[in-house]
Amino acid sequence: MQTVILASGPTLVRAAVTQVVERSGVLTVVGQAAEGAQLRDLLKADAGPDVILLDRAIRPQGISESSELVSAASAVARTLVFGALDAQEADVCLRAGATGVLAPDITAAQLTGAMETVLRGGLVVVLETAPAVTMNARRIVSSRAVPLLSRREREILTLLASGHEGSAVADVLSLSPLTVKTHIAKMLTKLGVRHRGQLITFAYENGIVVPGVTPVDPFVDQLAESS
């Protein structure tokens, strides 16, 4: 049974999320925190969780403080932040080390699927929310940029968004690490973004990788055989 630490302010939210986790049959909540200080105490207690669910509602005010709390959690276990309002906030979380960022109005099934994905080594970004929020959210790039990517660039981006480091991508595709870096640099230029976290966000926002749908493992096997 894989274990979860849940950090969320409202008692009712913690109770509801705990039920979702326990009903998965493969996850159990081993610790709960209602504020940042309690979460830090749990992290120091060496509970050894497999994943940390972090509600943005308990995070301190200010980007630097928020980033610090996500970093502290990410140093202990894979961290899934839920309740993110826009792409800028998702970017901060990813740069701080989060392996998943979810919008406020996700379903129980989406939350369970996201946990399973990050536990398998993948990365999840779901920012499509209710229209009122989406209208105010800043999309990193337009979906019209997808056709600009070559087949090889899509392959590399899929692997990156599924949790593979650059060296692992090179091994899977039988490429040199320098070639992978060159492709990544070209994608950054084509999409007008500055770092890999934004590339990964783009992959999830534009359907290149869909949590629980994209067959990453068979995809990797197929690529390895055809290289």
C-alpha positions as CSV (number, residue, x, y, z in Angstrom):
1,M,0.0,0.0,0.0
2,Q,1.5,3.3,-1.1
3,T,1.2,6.2,1.4
4,V,0.0,9.8,1.2
5,I,0.5,12.9,3.3
6,L,-2.4,15.3,2.8
7,A,-1.9,19.0,3.4
8,S,-5.1,21.1,3.2
9,G,-6.6,23.8,5.3
10,P,-10.4,23.2,5.4
11,T,-11.4,20.2,7.5
12,L,-14.1,19.2,5.1
13,V,-11.7,19.2,2.1
14,R,-9.3,17.0,4.0
15,A,-12.1,14.5,4.8
16,A,-13.3,14.4,1.2
17,V,-9.9,14.0,-0.3
18,T,-9.0,11.3,2.3
19,Q,-12.1,9.3,1.1
20,V,-11.0,9.7,-2.5
21,V,-7.5,8.4,-1.6
22,E,-8.7,5.5,0.5
23,R,-11.2,4.4,-2.1
24,S,-8.4,3.9,-4.6
25,G,-7.6,0.7,-2.9
26,V,-3.8,1.2,-3.4
27,L,-3.2,4.4,-1.4
28,T,-3.7,5.3,2.2
29,V,-3.4,8.6,4.1
30,V,-0.7,8.4,6.8
31,G,-0.6,12.1,7.8
32,Q,-2.6,15.3,7.6
33,A,-1.7,18.9,8.0
34,A,-4.0,21.9,8.2
35,E,-1.2,24.5,7.7
36,G,2.3,24.9,6.4
37,A,3.9,24.6,9.8
38,Q,2.2,21.2,10.5
39,L,3.3,20.0,7.1
40,R,6.9,20.9,7.8
41,D,6.7,19.0,11.1
42,L,5.4,15.9,9.2
43,L,8.2,16.2,6.7
44,K,10.8,16.2,9.5
45,A,9.1,13.3,11.2
46,D,10.4,11.0,8.4
47,A,7.0,9.4,7.7
48,G,8.3,8.3,4.4
49,P,5.3,9.0,2.2
50,D,5.2,8.0,-1.5
51,V,3.3,11.2,-2.4
52,I,2.3,14.5,-0.9
53,L,-1.0,16.2,-1.8
54,L,-0.6,19.9,-1.2
55,D,-3.6,22.2,-1.3
56,R,-2.6,25.7,-2.5
57,A,-5.0,27.0,0.2
58,I,-2.5,26.3,3.0
59,R,0.4,27.8,1.2
60,P,1.8,31.1,2.6
61,Q,1.1,34.4,0.8
62,G,3.8,35.4,-1.8
63,I,5.4,33.5,-4.6
64,S,8.8,33.0,-2.8
65,E,7.2,31.5,0.3
66,S,4.9,29.3,-1.7
67,S,7.8,28.1,-3.8
68,E,9.8,27.3,-0.6
69,L,7.0,25.1,0.8
70,V,6.6,23.2,-2.4
71,S,10.4,22.7,-2.6
72,A,10.4,21.4,1.0
73,A,7.7,18.9,0.2
74,S,9.2,17.9,-3.1
75,A,12.5,17.1,-1.4
76,V,10.8,14.4,0.6
77,A,8.4,12.8,-1.9
78,R,6.6,13.4,-5.2
79,T,4.4,16.4,-4.6
80,L,1.0,17.0,-6.3
81,V,-0.3,20.6,-5.9
82,F,-4.1,21.0,-6.3
83,G,-6.1,24.2,-6.6
84,A,-3.7,26.1,-8.9
85,L,-5.5,28.9,-10.6
86,D,-3.4,29.6,-13.7
87,A,-0.3,28.8,-15.8
88,Q,1.9,31.2,-13.9
89,E,1.2,29.5,-10.6
90,A,1.7,26.1,-12.2
91,D,5.0,27.3,-13.5
92,V,6.1,28.3,-10.0
93,C,5.2,24.9,-8.6
94,L,7.0,23.0,-11.4
95,R,10.1,25.0,-11.0
96,A,10.0,24.4,-7.2
97,G,10.0,20.6,-7.9
98,A,6.3,19.6,-7.9
99,T,5.5,16.6,-10.1
100,G,1.9,17.5,-10.6
101,V,-0.3,20.6,-10.7
102,L,-4.1,20.4,-10.8
103,A,-6.8,23.0,-11.2
104,P,-9.4,23.7,-8.5
105,D,-12.4,21.9,-10.1
106,I,-10.8,18.5,-10.9
107,T,-13.0,15.4,-10.3
108,A,-12.2,12.5,-7.9
109,A,-11.3,10.3,-10.8
110,Q,-8.9,12.9,-12.1
111,L,-7.2,13.3,-8.7
112,T,-6.8,9.5,-8.4
113,G,-5.5,9.3,-12.0
114,A,-3.0,12.1,-11.3
115,M,-1.7,10.4,-8.2
116,E,-1.2,7.1,-10.1
117,T,0.6,9.0,-12.8
118,V,3.1,10.7,-10.5
119,L,3.7,7.5,-8.6
120,R,4.6,5.8,-11.9
121,G,7.2,8.5,-12.4
122,G,5.1,10.8,-14.7
123,L,4.3,14.5,-14.4
124,V,0.7,15.9,-14.5
125,V,-0.4,19.4,-15.4
126,V,-4.2,20.0,-15.6
127,L,-5.1,23.6,-15.9
128,E,-8.4,23.5,-17.9
129,T,-11.0,24.7,-15.4
130,A,-14.4,26.4,-15.4
131,P,-14.9,29.1,-18.0
132,A,-14.6,32.0,-15.6
133,V,-11.2,30.8,-14.5
134,T,-10.0,29.8,-18.0
135,M,-10.8,33.2,-19.4
136,N,-8.4,34.8,-16.9
137,A,-5.7,32.1,-17.2
138,R,-2.7,32.9,-19.3
139,R,-1.9,30.1,-21.7
140,I,1.8,29.6,-22.1
141,V,1.5,29.2,-25.9
142,S,-1.2,28.7,-28.4
143,S,-2.3,25.2,-29.4
144,R,-1.7,26.4,-33.0
145,A,2.0,25.9,-32.2
146,V,1.6,22.1,-32.0
147,P,2.1,21.5,-35.7
148,L,5.4,23.4,-35.6
149,L,6.9,20.4,-33.7
150,S,8.6,17.7,-35.7
151,R,7.9,14.0,-35.0
152,R,11.2,13.7,-33.1
153,E,10.5,16.8,-31.1
154,R,7.0,15.3,-30.1
155,E,8.7,12.1,-29.1
156,I,11.2,13.9,-26.9
157,L,8.5,16.2,-25.4
158,T,6.3,13.2,-24.6
159,L,9.2,11.5,-22.7
160,L,10.1,14.6,-20.9
161,A,6.5,15.2,-19.8
162,S,6.3,11.6,-18.6
163,G,9.1,12.1,-16.1
164,H,12.2,11.1,-18.1
165,E,15.4,13.2,-17.7
166,G,17.4,14.3,-20.7
167,S,19.9,11.4,-20.4
168,A,17.1,8.9,-20.2
169,V,15.4,10.3,-23.3
170,A,18.7,10.0,-25.1
171,D,19.0,6.3,-24.1
172,V,15.5,5.5,-25.1
173,L,15.8,7.1,-28.5
174,S,19.4,6.0,-29.1
175,L,20.4,9.6,-29.4
176,S,23.4,11.5,-28.0
177,P,22.6,13.8,-25.0
178,L,23.8,16.7,-27.0
179,T,21.3,15.9,-29.8
180,V,18.5,15.8,-27.2
181,K,19.6,19.1,-25.8
182,T,19.6,20.6,-29.3
183,H,16.0,19.4,-30.0
184,I,14.9,20.8,-26.6
185,A,16.5,24.2,-27.4
186,K,14.7,24.2,-30.8
187,M,11.4,23.5,-29.1
188,L,11.9,26.4,-26.6
189,T,12.5,28.7,-29.6
190,K,9.6,27.4,-31.6
191,L,7.1,27.7,-28.8
192,G,8.5,31.0,-27.4
193,V,9.1,29.6,-23.8
194,R,12.1,29.8,-21.6
195,H,12.6,26.5,-19.8
196,R,11.6,22.8,-19.7
197,G,8.9,23.3,-17.1
198,Q,6.9,25.4,-19.6
199,L,7.5,22.8,-22.3
200,I,6.0,20.1,-20.1
201,T,3.0,22.4,-19.2
202,F,2.5,22.9,-22.9
203,A,2.5,19.2,-23.5
204,Y,-0.3,18.6,-21.0
205,E,-2.3,21.7,-21.9
206,N,-2.3,20.8,-25.6
207,G,-3.1,17.1,-25.4
208,I,0.3,15.8,-26.4
209,V,0.3,13.9,-23.1
210,V,-3.0,13.0,-21.4
211,P,-2.8,11.5,-17.9
212,G,-4.2,8.0,-17.8
213,V,-4.6,8.0,-21.6
214,T,-1.2,8.4,-23.3
215,P,0.4,4.9,-23.4
216,V,3.8,6.1,-22.3
217,D,5.4,2.6,-21.6
218,P,4.2,1.0,-24.9
219,F,5.2,4.2,-26.6
220,V,8.7,4.0,-25.2
221,D,9.1,0.4,-26.1
222,Q,8.0,1.1,-29.7
223,L,10.4,3.9,-30.0
224,A,13.3,1.8,-28.6
225,E,12.5,-0.9,-31.2
226,S,12.3,1.4,-34.1
227,S,15.5,3.4,-33.3
